[in-house]
Amino acid sequence: MPMGKRSDRNEVVIAGAGASGCIAAICLARRGLHVTLVDKNKEPARKIRVTGNGRCNLTNLFQDETCWYSEESPAFMEPLLKFGAEELMGFFEDMGVRFHDRQGYVYPRTDQASVIADTLISQISSLPVTFLGETAVTDISRRSREGEKPFLVRAGDKKIPADYVILSCGGLAGPSFGCSGDGYALARSLGHGLISPSPALTPLPADRKRIKSASGVRCRAAVTALVDGQEIRREEGEMQFTESTVSGIPVFQISRILTRALSEGKRCTLKADFLPELEGEELDRETAFRMGMEDNLTLQEVFSGLVHPGVLRMVLSDLGLQSEVKKRKVSPEKIREILRALKECTFPVEKPGGFAKAQVTAGGVPLDEIDLNTFESNIVPGLYLTGEMLDVDGICGGYNLQWAMTGGYLAAGSITERTDL
Ligand SMILES: Cc1cc2nc3c(=O)[nH]c(=O)nc-3n(C[C@H](O)[C@H](O)[C@H](O)COP(=O)(O)OP(=O)(O)OC[C@H]3O[C@@H](n4cnc5c(N)ncnc54)[C@H](O)[C@@H]3O)c2cc1C
């Protein structure tokens, strides 16, 4: 990456060249500030390449307070109202990227996450940004002697004096992309607190033996999070089974609730309804129809037009039945019971999903420790904290990139306003 023109004034060090750090670097450098952008990865925007299954769900046209969680503060909407979907899309449109949306979920028009990553990289390369790749920021110290810049940042074997520091190191989700919680340690060393991080938007572990027949299946389902027997949230969509987990968007959406509740010692259950479109009379009609089918058919044949055979085998096995059993061998009441079991299939959740497969981190640096207009620390003037390392996590749908990029943009805006260029 080319070295830009250096200036003695207004040096900004950005720790973390992810979604948030890249936007901040671009905005600062465009205004003539010298930026050193540091990342543990070889190149900026590494994680962006895998977002949205390689398509990058950048943002969402629908945004309100139900789209993000924060453990302690509901104030996260304030910055999002200043730099939301329209502004974020505009930022990339000015660099030539075009978008399309699917029911409000915004993707680059080419459906390639690499378009977003490459656009950020090419912009950074053309601006006075010094990028230090494969380098970790390991320490940030404050200095108060006259004539010295207020921060000294240790990055690899370098010590970089800085007027402003942006911490945008992400959280703990996606450790293979460089995210291992360094930002929390750096923030704590400067006096910030930490709300215990936990994985969110993640698959949930399930009993391998029980789900074996369903492994690899993708099917429509409504999943409900139950905490101590109470229904907390229901999500409908494509549920997936792997060898050892239940997964898919509806599971991701409720994983945060169950993971946080588990950490509080609560009893957690995921309930799957594999026939969410059938309720009341329609369910009664379907039950009567299946009861009336040929007695010589196997249970597999009776239900094959209704549910995936892998799911059916799992549910039948829960009831002590096998799919090869002839219908005539089971009572009509049993047929009703099978349909009920397909609508109320419960999975005890005893362990949280790990960070390795999580898309985002819940918890982080408390929001009341930063000014949400600017993302500047209320504890250390000149220090900014942005993105996933803060105590905000979005639901699936482009909300996490939006949050990260909003922070990067507003932090850069605040720094440029304060500098005397
Ligand atoms: C598989 C996957 C798919 C996802 N898909 C989507 C999606 O489609 N839409 C969406 O909105 N969100 C998605 N997310 C979430 C989203 O990518 C993140 O929430 C977002 O990137 C967070 O931005 P950030 O800038 O805070 O941190 P990150 O983008 O995580 O960047 C942090 C950077 O800091 C660097 N770093 C860490 N410690 C140091 C250190 N000590 N020194 C230097 N550098 C350091 C890391 O290497 C990393 O590059 C996905 C996440 C994953 C894992």
The ligand as an SDF file (V2000), in Angstrom:
LIG
                    3D

 53 58  0  0  0  0  0  0  0  0999 V2000
  -19.2210  -15.0640    8.5110 C   0  0  0  0  0  0  0  0  0  0  0  0
  -19.7560  -13.6880    8.8350 C   0  0  0  0  0  0  0  0  0  0  0  0
  -20.7540  -13.1530    8.0380 C   0  0  0  0  0  0  0  0  0  0  0  0
  -21.2820  -11.8900    8.3390 C   0  0  0  0  0  0  0  0  0  0  0  0
  -22.2090  -11.3460    7.4930 N   0  0  0  0  0  0  0  0  0  0  0  0
  -22.7050  -10.1170    7.7610 C   0  0  0  0  0  0  0  0  0  0  0  0
  -23.6130   -9.4900    6.8580 C   0  0  0  0  0  0  0  0  0  0  0  0
  -23.9100   -9.9970    5.7670 O   0  0  0  0  0  0  0  0  0  0  0  0
  -24.1300   -8.2710    7.2130 N   0  0  0  0  0  0  0  0  0  0  0  0
  -23.7740   -7.6440    8.3730 C   0  0  0  0  0  0  0  0  0  0  0  0
  -24.2750   -6.5550    8.6420 O   0  0  0  0  0  0  0  0  0  0  0  0
  -22.8710   -8.1880    9.2120 N   0  0  0  0  0  0  0  0  0  0  0  0
  -22.3180   -9.3860    8.9270 C   0  0  0  0  0  0  0  0  0  0  0  0
  -21.3880   -9.9230    9.7730 N   0  0  0  0  0  0  0  0  0  0  0  0
  -20.9500   -9.1420   10.9550 C   0  0  0  0  0  0  0  0  0  0  0  0
  -19.9980   -8.0090   10.5340 C   0  0  0  0  0  0  0  0  0  0  0  0
  -19.0300   -8.4970    9.6300 O   0  0  0  0  0  0  0  0  0  0  0  0
  -19.2910   -7.4050   11.7470 C   0  0  0  0  0  0  0  0  0  0  0  0
  -20.2070   -7.0810   12.7650 O   0  0  0  0  0  0  0  0  0  0  0  0
  -18.5180   -6.1430   11.3490 C   0  0  0  0  0  0  0  0  0  0  0  0
  -17.5360   -6.4690   10.3850 O   0  0  0  0  0  0  0  0  0  0  0  0
  -17.8680   -5.4940   12.5480 C   0  0  0  0  0  0  0  0  0  0  0  0
  -17.1030   -4.4210   12.0910 O   0  0  0  0  0  0  0  0  0  0  0  0
  -15.9080   -3.8420   12.9730 P   0  0  0  0  0  0  0  0  0  0  0  0
  -15.2580   -2.8140   12.1530 O   0  0  0  0  0  0  0  0  0  0  0  0
  -16.3980   -3.4950   14.3040 O   0  0  0  0  0  0  0  0  0  0  0  0
  -14.9190   -5.0730   13.1770 O   0  0  0  0  0  0  0  0  0  0  0  0
  -14.3490   -6.0910   12.1190 P   0  0  0  0  0  0  0  0  0  0  0  0
  -14.9130   -5.8840   10.7740 O   0  0  0  0  0  0  0  0  0  0  0  0
  -14.4690   -7.4000   12.7800 O   0  0  0  0  0  0  0  0  0  0  0  0
  -12.8100   -5.6670   12.0350 O   0  0  0  0  0  0  0  0  0  0  0  0
  -11.9760   -5.6660   13.1480 C   0  0  0  0  0  0  0  0  0  0  0  0
  -10.5500   -5.7090   12.6250 C   0  0  0  0  0  0  0  0  0  0  0  0
   -9.6680   -5.4350   13.7100 O   0  0  0  0  0  0  0  0  0  0  0  0
   -8.5000   -6.2010   13.5290 C   0  0  0  0  0  0  0  0  0  0  0  0
   -7.8390   -6.3110   14.8100 N   0  0  0  0  0  0  0  0  0  0  0  0
   -8.2670   -6.9450   15.9270 C   0  0  0  0  0  0  0  0  0  0  0  0
   -7.3780   -6.7690   16.9320 N   0  0  0  0  0  0  0  0  0  0  0  0
   -6.3810   -6.0000   16.4130 C   0  0  0  0  0  0  0  0  0  0  0  0
   -5.1770   -5.4940   16.9620 C   0  0  0  0  0  0  0  0  0  0  0  0
   -4.7950   -5.7110   18.2210 N   0  0  0  0  0  0  0  0  0  0  0  0
   -4.3750   -4.7530   16.1660 N   0  0  0  0  0  0  0  0  0  0  0  0
   -4.7210   -4.5260   14.8690 C   0  0  0  0  0  0  0  0  0  0  0  0
   -5.8490   -4.9840   14.3070 N   0  0  0  0  0  0  0  0  0  0  0  0
   -6.6680   -5.7030   15.0760 C   0  0  0  0  0  0  0  0  0  0  0  0
   -9.0270   -7.5250   12.9980 C   0  0  0  0  0  0  0  0  0  0  0  0
   -7.9960   -8.1910   12.3000 O   0  0  0  0  0  0  0  0  0  0  0  0
  -10.1570   -7.0740   12.0820 C   0  0  0  0  0  0  0  0  0  0  0  0
   -9.7370   -6.9210   10.7510 O   0  0  0  0  0  0  0  0  0  0  0  0
  -20.8100  -11.1700    9.4820 C   0  0  0  0  0  0  0  0  0  0  0  0
  -19.8090  -11.7180   10.2690 C   0  0  0  0  0  0  0  0  0  0  0  0
  -19.2780  -12.9650    9.9500 C   0  0  0  0  0  0  0  0  0  0  0  0
  -18.1740  -13.5380   10.8270 C   0  0  0  0  0  0  0  0  0  0  0  0
  1  2  1  0
  2  3  1  0
  2 52  2  0
  3  4  2  0
  4  5  1  0
  4 50  1  0
  5  6  2  0
  6  7  1  0
  6 13  1  0
  7  8  2  0
  7  9  1  0
  9 10  1  0
 10 11  2  0
 10 12  1  0
 12 13  2  0
 13 14  1  0
 14 15  1  0
 14 50  1  0
 15 16  1  0
 16 17  1  0
 16 18  1  0
 18 19  1  0
 18 20  1  0
 20 21  1  0
 20 22  1  0
 22 23  1  0
 23 24  1  0
 24 25  2  0
 24 26  1  0
 24 27  1  0
 27 28  1  0
 28 29  2  0
 28 30  1  0
 28 31  1  0
 31 32  1  0
 32 33  1  0
 33 34  1  0
 33 48  1  0
 34 35  1  0
 35 36  1  0
 35 46  1  0
 36 37  1  0
 36 45  1  0
 37 38  2  0
 38 39  1  0
 39 40  1  0
 39 45  2  0
 40 41  1  0
 40 42  2  0
 42 43  1  0
 43 44  2  0
 44 45  1  0
 46 47  1  0
 46 48  1  0
 48 49  1  0
 50 51  2  0
 51 52  1  0
 52 53  1  0
M  END
$$$$
